[in-house]
Amino acid sequence: MPTTIDASFFPHIVDLIFDLAPLDCLPLLRVCKDWKRRVDARLYHLRLTQTHAETQFPMPTTYALEGGGGDIAVFKTTLYRKCDPAPPKFVSATKVIDLHVPMFKTDIVRVLAHAGPNVTYRLHKQCNLWSTATWKPECLVLFAKDLAPGDSVAYYTQYGLRTVQGCDKLVVHVRHGGRESLGLNPSTQLKLKRLTVVVHPRHRPSNISGIPLFDPGLIIDLGVLGCTSRAPTTFVMLDESGDKGVATNQVVAGWTSDRIKQRLGYLFVTREVRAPVFMSEAEYRAQVGDEQFEIEINDGHLSRPLDP
């Protein structure tokens, strides 16, 4: 006779089942409200990492898809054949994927094609975006935590920012002002629906009075790029504090807008463009909502919001 066992009496076994279940099997475990909550929490925020590149030809590359509990799926890809084994299939619970890969290739695009349309992709370090012509994410966030002060041109040379096409929303974090890209061609356009520039405050030691001089060249550059691309551009001024010193607002909205208009005149942009919008941290949170705000601003691991 079949026997029914209450799984709640064996929590350690249930934990083991969830720890060992591969990505393709996790959706099958959504059999009740509690288990569905556990599955969705594990699949909410994933990381795609390149773990190993072998030397045989054609050269397969091994990738790992990680969640909050460790590896969820490991798979190999090559440039000349389809993924072997089959690429992981994502579920609707996945909202955030961090991409820790040195560059985009066709095999990565092929894997991400299985993700849902509402996924936000985030990059923490350098990743060549030049091969993203066939990849059209809903939202792409560039934290760019590896860029040094004065190296703002790396947004174009290392990330290939000029070649981003088909992205609905692009979020760029700016931690250093840097210099303007004076060679920006007025024909340079990104196929974007929205551009958001998150401006981190500049810190000065608390024992130094006055505000240090700051040239927001990159911020102006990105504003011009948004205008030439006819993408509504929003500047978000973060309000941070910490042990680094006193946080100072490094952007003056009126002066920056005038400088962007001046640059557009130099580039002979005569068509009507929408002026950029400047928002505080609280205003932007109210506009996009708490969940999307955390996804775009918080660069750490994210937990699935609690159900109302």
C-alpha positions in Angstrom: 0.0 0.0 0.0 1.4 3.4 -0.8 2.2 5.5 2.2 2.0 9.3 2.4 4.8 11.0 4.3 4.5 14.6 5.5 7.7 16.3 4.2 7.5 18.9 7.0 8.8 16.2 9.4 12.0 15.8 7.4 13.2 19.4 6.8 16.8 18.2 6.3 15.8 16.0 3.5 13.8 18.7 1.9 16.8 21.1 2.1 18.9 18.4 0.4 16.4 18.0 -2.4 16.5 21.7 -3.1 20.3 21.9 -2.9 20.9 19.0 -5.3 18.1 19.8 -7.8 19.4 21.1 -11.2 17.9 24.1 -12.9 15.6 22.0 -15.2 14.2 20.1 -12.2 13.5 23.1 -10.0 10.2 24.1 -11.7 8.9 20.6 -11.0 9.3 21.2 -7.3 6.7 24.0 -7.3 4.0 21.6 -5.9 2.8 23.7 -3.0 2.9 27.3 -1.8 6.0 26.8 0.4 8.0 24.9 -2.1 7.0 27.3 -4.9 8.3 30.2 -2.7 11.6 28.4 -2.2 12.1 27.7 -5.9 11.3 31.2 -6.9 13.6 32.6 -4.3 16.5 30.5 -5.6 15.8 31.4 -9.2 15.2 35.1 -8.7 18.8 36.2 -9.0 21.3 34.2 -11.0 25.0 34.6 -12.1 26.4 33.5 -15.4 30.2 32.8 -15.0 32.8 31.5 -17.4 34.6 28.8 -15.4 37.0 27.1 -17.8 38.2 27.2 -21.4 39.6 24.0 -22.9 42.3 23.8 -25.6 40.8 21.2 -27.9 39.2 22.3 -31.2 36.6 23.5 -31.6 37.3 25.2 -28.3 34.4 24.6 -25.9 33.9 27.0 -23.1 32.3 25.9 -19.8 29.8 28.2 -18.1 28.1 27.9 -14.7 24.8 29.3 -13.8 24.7 30.0 -10.1 22.0 31.0 -7.7 21.9 31.9 -4.1 22.6 28.2 -3.1 25.5 27.6 -5.5 25.7 26.0 -9.0 22.4 25.5 -10.6 23.5 24.4 -14.1 26.8 23.8 -15.7 27.0 23.6 -19.5 29.5 23.8 -22.4 29.2 25.7 -25.6 31.2 26.1 -28.8 31.2 28.6 -31.6 30.3 26.0 -34.2 27.6 23.9 -32.8 24.7 24.2 -30.5 25.1 24.0 -26.7 25.9 20.5 -25.5 24.2 19.5 -23.3 21.1 21.6 -24.0 21.2 25.1 -22.6 19.3 25.7 -19.3 15.7 26.8 -19.5 14.8 29.7 -17.4 11.5 30.3 -15.6 9.4 33.4 -15.0 10.8 33.7 -11.4 14.2 34.8 -12.8 14.3 38.6 -12.7 18.1 39.3 -12.5 21.1 37.7 -14.2 24.6 39.0 -13.4 27.0 38.4 -16.3 30.6 37.6 -15.2 32.0 36.9 -18.7 34.8 38.7 -20.5 32.9 39.2 -23.7 29.6 38.4 -25.5 29.7 35.6 -28.0 27.0 34.0 -30.0 26.9 31.0 -27.7 26.1 33.3 -24.7 23.4 35.1 -26.7 22.0 31.7 -27.6 21.7 30.7 -23.9 20.2 34.0 -22.8 17.6 33.7 -25.5 15.9 31.1 -23.3 15.4 33.7 -20.5 12.2 35.6 -20.0 11.6 39.1 -21.5 11.5 40.9 -18.2 15.0 39.9 -17.0 17.5 42.6 -16.1 21.1 41.9 -17.0 23.9 43.4 -15.0 27.6 43.8 -15.6 30.1 44.5 -12.8 33.3 44.4 -14.7 34.6 44.8 -18.3 32.6 42.9 -20.9 32.9 43.5 -24.6 29.4 44.3 -25.8 30.3 44.5 -29.5 28.7 41.2 -30.3 25.2 42.0 -29.0 23.6 42.9 -32.3 21.2 40.0 -32.0 20.6 40.4 -28.3 17.8 42.7 -27.2 17.5 42.8 -23.4 14.7 44.5 -21.6 17.1 46.3 -19.3 21.0 46.3 -19.2 22.8 47.7 -16.1 26.5 48.6 -16.3 27.9 48.9 -12.8 31.4 49.3 -14.3 33.1 48.9 -10.9 36.5 48.1 -12.6 37.0 51.6 -14.2 39.6 53.8 -12.6 39.4 57.6 -12.2 40.1 59.3 -15.5 39.5 56.1 -17.4 36.0 57.0 -18.5 36.8 56.4 -22.1 36.8 52.7 -21.2 33.0 52.8 -21.4 33.5 53.0 -25.2 36.8 51.1 -25.7 36.3 48.2 -23.2 32.5 47.9 -23.0 31.7 48.9 -26.6 29.0 51.2 -25.4 28.5 52.8 -28.9 27.5 49.4 -30.3 24.7 48.6 -27.8 21.6 48.1 -30.0 18.1 46.9 -29.3 18.2 47.5 -25.6 14.9 48.9 -24.2 16.6 50.5 -21.1 20.3 51.1 -20.5 21.5 52.0 -17.0 25.0 53.3 -16.7 26.7 53.9 -13.3 29.2 56.8 -13.2 31.6 56.9 -10.3 34.2 59.3 -11.7 33.6 62.3 -13.9 36.3 61.7 -16.4 36.7 63.5 -19.6 34.4 64.1 -22.6 34.8 62.1 -25.7 35.3 65.0 -28.0 35.4 62.7 -31.0 31.8 61.7 -30.5 30.3 61.6 -33.9 26.8 63.1 -34.2 25.8 60.0 -36.2 26.5 57.8 -33.2 23.1 56.5 -32.1 22.0 53.8 -29.8 18.8 51.9 -30.4 17.4 52.6 -26.9 14.0 53.5 -25.5 15.4 54.9 -22.3 18.8 55.9 -20.9 19.4 56.2 -17.1 22.7 57.6 -15.8 23.3 56.8 -12.1 25.7 59.4 -10.7 27.6 58.4 -7.6 28.6 61.2 -5.2 32.2 62.2 -4.9 33.7 61.9 -1.4 36.2 64.4 0.1 38.0 64.0 3.4 36.0 65.5 6.3 38.9 67.7 7.3 39.0 69.5 4.0 36.6 72.4 3.6 35.0 73.5 0.4 33.9 71.5 -2.6 36.7 70.2 -4.9 36.6 71.1 -8.5 35.0 68.4 -10.6 34.6 68.1 -14.4 31.6 66.0 -15.2 32.8 65.3 -18.7 31.5 61.7 -19.0 28.1 62.7 -17.6 27.8 65.4 -20.3 29.0 62.9 -22.9 26.3 60.3 -21.9 23.7 63.1 -22.0 24.7 64.0 -25.5 24.6 60.3 -26.5 21.1 59.9 -25.1 19.9 63.0 -27.0 21.4 62.0 -30.3 19.8 58.6 -29.9 16.4 60.2 -29.1 16.2 58.2 -25.9 14.7 59.9 -22.8 17.6 60.4 -20.5 17.4 60.5 -16.7 20.2 61.4 -14.3 19.8 59.9 -10.9 21.8 61.6 -8.1 22.6 59.1 -5.4 22.9 60.3 -1.8 25.5 58.2 -0.1 27.4 58.5 3.1 30.2 56.5 4.8 33.7 56.5 6.2 35.2 57.8 3.0 34.4 61.4 3.9 31.7 63.9 3.1 29.7 63.1 -0.1 29.3 66.1 -2.4 26.9 66.5 -5.2 29.0 66.5 -8.3 26.4 67.6 -10.9 24.6 70.9 -11.1 21.5 70.2 -13.1 21.1 73.6 -14.8 24.7 73.9 -15.8 24.9 70.3 -17.1 21.8 70.8 -19.2 23.2 74.0 -20.7 26.5 72.2 -21.5 24.7 69.3 -23.2 22.7 71.8 -25.4 26.0 73.5 -26.2 27.6 70.3 -27.2 24.6 69.4 -29.4 25.1 72.7 -31.2 28.7 71.9 -31.8 27.6 68.6 -33.3 25.1 70.4 -35.5 22.2 68.4 -34.1 19.3 70.5 -35.3 16.4 68.2 -34.8 14.2 68.5 -31.7 15.6 66.6 -28.7 14.2 66.0 -25.3 16.1 67.6 -22.4 17.4 65.2 -19.8 15.6 64.9 -16.5 17.5 65.1 -13.1 16.1 63.1 -10.2 17.0 62.5 -6.6 17.4 58.9 -5.3 14.0 59.1 -3.6 12.3 60.5 -6.7 13.7 57.7 -8.9 12.7 55.0 -6.5 9.1 56.4 -6.5 9.1 56.3 -10.3 10.4 52.8 -11.0 9.3 51.0 -7.8 11.3 49.5 -4.9 12.0 46.2 -6.7 13.4 47.7 -9.9 15.2 50.4 -8.0 17.1 47.7 -6.0 17.9 45.8 -9.2 19.4 48.9 -10.9 21.2 50.4 -7.9 22.1 47.7 -5.5 25.1 45.8 -6.9 25.0 43.0 -4.4 23.0 39.7 -4.3 19.3 40.4 -4.3 16.5 38.4 -2.6 13.1 37.9 -4.0 10.7 40.5 -2.6 8.2 39.1 -0.2 4.7 38.4 -1.5 2.2 41.1 -0.4 
